[in-house]
Amino acid sequence: MGLPTRYPIHSARSRYAPRCVHILVLLSLIAVILLFNLDIIIMQTKTVVHDSDDTKIIIEEKRGSFHQNFLVTWGDDHAKILNDGELLTLSLDKKSGSGFQSRKQYLFGKIDLQLKLISGNSAGTATTYYLSSEGDHHDEIDFEFLGNLSGDPYTLHTNVFSQGKGDREQQFHLWFDPTADFHTYSILWNPERIILFVDGTPIREYKNAESIGVPFPKNQAMRIYSSLWNADDWATRGGLIKTDWTRAPFIASYRNFSANACIWFQGQSSCDSTSPSSNSTTNAWLTQKLDSKGRDRLKWVQRNHMVYNYCTDTRRFPKPPAECRMS
């Protein structure tokens, strides 16, 4: 059996070449390998540093490898990273679901991730993609995709937790089939607001209401999480429709992760979010808000595709929550 092609194969004549030639060839090969690997690292991870007064704002943009950016946290062989790290799939069967989390924590950022959801009868399943801190008084920003019977729409369930309190659900039926192709789901999180986007269209805005006594997620760093699990006790029609295990495995797919965000490391954030560089467009998300076109698109989504809003649920909240009363 011959040598793998990555090893050079020399002719008989090369055995009689001076030893210095061998050394030079070896050093050249090492240099080429190091340069190649360095180029891959540069392409996959880009860190931009901005100086603002006495602080440094470090904005990290990451694309590509799921190997580099995430850890599979449960499900073992039910989670697979494919295509040289460019694609990740989670699967669910009667034995187990699966999930992953980001290697890094963030304190504010713009996160983008493309998902392709379970096709066919997905009733009883829940595919989640969210930011969360840890502990009983955690903060959390949720996308949850609740499966349904074939032909019925997925329900996109959103929620915002602050200091352990949630109960801020809004639900939507999307204006496309999220199982037919990949679509981009984005979380914009800055000190003043949280905006959720689908393919660049805003579907929800949650504003900082600390001025009227409502806690806002701004002091706890969060990781990115995703999971696929059996939630047939509540996910589809309040638990009336159960998971059809004859259709397993159920598979959700992920690609094109990107994070433009402040990194939390060893108890400190790399950003001073109160004083972003005035001439920088890279960190514009730190102060981003909806313009008139964005507000119009948000109203269109909520008027035509929202199917539940906690702010208008008088059975649960006879007196609307304080943040709902903000203009």
N, C-alpha and C positions, 0 to 999 in steps of 0.2 A: 504494500500500500504506500503510495507516494505521500510526500509531506503536504500539509495544507498550503494553499497557494499564498498565504500571507508570509510564509517563510521563503527567503531567497534561495534559489537553487543554483549553485555555481557549477561551471564546467570543470573538468579535470585540471585545466590550465590554471585555474584560480588558486589551487592548492599550493602552487609554487610562487605565488605573488608575494612581494615583501609584506611583512607583518603590519607595517604602518598603513598599508592600503586597507587591510581588514579593519583596523581601528577606525580609520576615516569613514569607511562605509557604515560601520556600526554606529558611530556618532551621528552620521547624517540621518540614518533611520530613526534614531531616538529623537532627533530634532523635529523630523517630519511628524512623528506620532504626537509629540507634545504640542506642536502648533495646531494640528488637526483637532485635538481634544480641547485646546483653549478656544478655538473658533466655535466649537459646538457650545461651550459654556457661555460665551459672549452672546451667541444668537438666542439661547434659551432664557437667559436671565439678564435683565438690564436694570441697573440701579442708577437713578438720576439724583444728584445731590444739589440742592439749592441753598445758598447762604442768605439768611434774612436777619439782619442785625447781628445779635450774638447767638442765634440759634441756627441749627441745621434742620432743614426739612428734607427728609429722604423719602422719595416716592419710588416704590418698586413696581416695575411692570414685568409680569411673568406670563409667558405663553408657552404652550407646547407640552412638555413631558409630564405626564401624571406620575411617573416614577420620581421625578424631581420635586414635585409640589405636594404630593399627597401620600398618605399611609392608609392601606386597607386595615380597618380596625376590627371587623368581624365578618364571618361568613366564609373564611378560608377560600376554597376553590370556587365559591359562588361569586367572587369578585375577580375580574380579569383585566389586566392592562395589556393592550394589544397595539399593533402597528407602531412599534418602536416608541411606545409611550404616548402616542397621540390620541388613543381611544381607550375609554374605560367602560366596562359593562358590569352592571349589578344584576344578579339573578335571584329569584325566589322560587322555592319549591316547598313541599310539605316538611322537609327536613330543616330548612334554614332560609333566612333572608341574608342580606349583606349590607356593608356600609364602608365609608371611608371618611377621612378628615384631613384637613390641611396640616402641613408640617409647621406652618407659622401662624401666629396670632396677629390680629389687626385691631387698631383703634382708629376707626373711620376709614372709608375707602369706597372705591367703585369696583364692584365684582361682577364679572360676566362669565357665564357658563352656558354652553349649548347642551340641550337635552333632547332625546328622542324617546318618547314614552312607550309603554307596553301597548301593543296593538291587539285588536280583537277584544274578547271578553276579559276585562281587567278588574271586574267587580271584586271588592274586598281588599284590593291591594292599595298601598300608599307608597308613593315615591316622594321622598323629601329632599329638599336642598335649602339649607338655612345657615345663618350665623348664630353662634351661641357662646356665651361665657360659661363658667362653671359655678357650682354651688347652689344653695337653696334660694339665694336672692339674685339669680342670674338674669342677664339680658339676653334677648333672642329676637331674631327677625326671620320670619318663615315664608317659604314657598312649600306647599304640600299639594301633591297631585293625587286626587282621590279617584280611583278607578271606577268603571261603570260597565254595564252590559253592552255588548256589541251594538253599535248604532246610536247609543246615548252619549252625550258629551261628557268629557272629563270635567270634574270640578276642581278648579284651582283655589285652594284654601290658603289665605294669608293671615298672619297674626304678628303682633309686636308685644314682646314682654319687656318690662323694665322693673328691676329689683324684685324679680320673681313673680310679678303680676302680669297676666295676659288678659284673656277675655276681650280681645280687640279684633275679632275675626271679621274679615270681609272675604266673600267668595265670588268667583267668576266662572262663567262658561266662555271659553275662548272662541274667537271668530275664525278659527281654522282647526284642522285636525292635527293635534300635537303628536300623533303617532306616525304620521306619514313621512315626516322629515325632521331634521334638527331645527330647533328654534332657540333664540338667545334670551335667557332670563337673567336680569340684572338687578343688583341691589346697590343703590346709591345711599350712603350713610355718612352724613356730616354733622357737625354740632347743632345745626338748626332744623334738620329734617331728614326723613327717610323716604325715598321714592323707589317704588318697585316698577320695573319696566319689562315688557315683553316685546322682543324685536324692536326695541327703541321707543315703543309707545308706552307712556306712563299709565299704569292701571291703579296705583294707589299712592297717596302722599300722607305721611304721618308727621305732623309738625311738632317741634319742641314746645311744650306747654308748661314748662317749669314756672313761668310767671304766674300761673293760676294754681300751682301746687301739684302738678302732674309730673312724676319722675320721667326722665328721658334717658335712653341708653347713651351714655357718653363717658363713663368712668371705668368701664370694664372691657378689657380686650376680648375679642371673640375669634374663634376658629370657624372655618368653613366645614360644614358637615353635609353628608348625603347618605341616604339609606333607602332600601327597598324592603318592605316588610308586610306581613299579614295583619291587616287592620279590619277584618270583616265583622268585628263587634260594633263598628261605628262608621266606617268609611263610606259605604254605599247605602243610601236611603236609610240612614240611621242604624245600620246593622241588619236590616231585613234581608239584604242580598248577601249571600255568603260566597267565599272564594271557591271557584270550580277547579279543584286540584288536577282534574284530568287534562287541563290546559297548561299545566306547568311543564317546563320552567317558564316563568314570566321574566322578561329581560328589559331593562332600561339602559340606554346608552348615553355617554357623555363625551364631549370633545371641546376644543378651543377655549380652555380656561384662560382668563386674564384677570389680573388684580393690579389696579393702580391705587395704592393704599399706603397708610402709615403702619409701620411694623412695630409690634410690641415685643421687646426682648429684654430679659433680665430685669423686669419691673419698670422699664422705661419705654416711652413711645419715641419713635424717631421724628415725630412731627410736633411742632408747636402750632396747633390748628387755629390759634387766634391771630397769628400773624403770617399768613402765607405770602410768598413773594408776589408783589403787585404786578410784576411783568411776566409772570410765568403762566403759561397755558396748561402745563403738564398737571398742575395740582388745582385746576379750576374747579374740580368737583368739591373741594373743601368749602366753597361758598355757593355752589350751584343751586339754583332754584328753577322752577318752571317758568318759561316765558309765556307769552299770550298764546302761541300756537300749542305749546305743551299743555296749558290749562284747558284749551279747547279739546284736545285729544283725550285728556283725562275725563272731562265731562262726557264725551262721547262714549268712552268705555263704560263709565259708571251708569250712564243712562241706558245703554243697550245690552251690556254683558254682565253687570253685577247682579247676582242672585241672592246675596245676603249681605246685610250691613248691620253690625252690632249697634251702630248709632241710632238706628230706627227700630230696633227690637224693643218695643215697650213692655213686652211680657217679661223679658229678662231685666230690663232697665227702665222702670216706670219714670225715673228721672234720668235723662240722657247723661252719659259720662261727661265730665267737665271738658275734656278735649274736643268732644263732638260739638260743643256749643261755641267753639272758637270760629270766628268768621273766616 
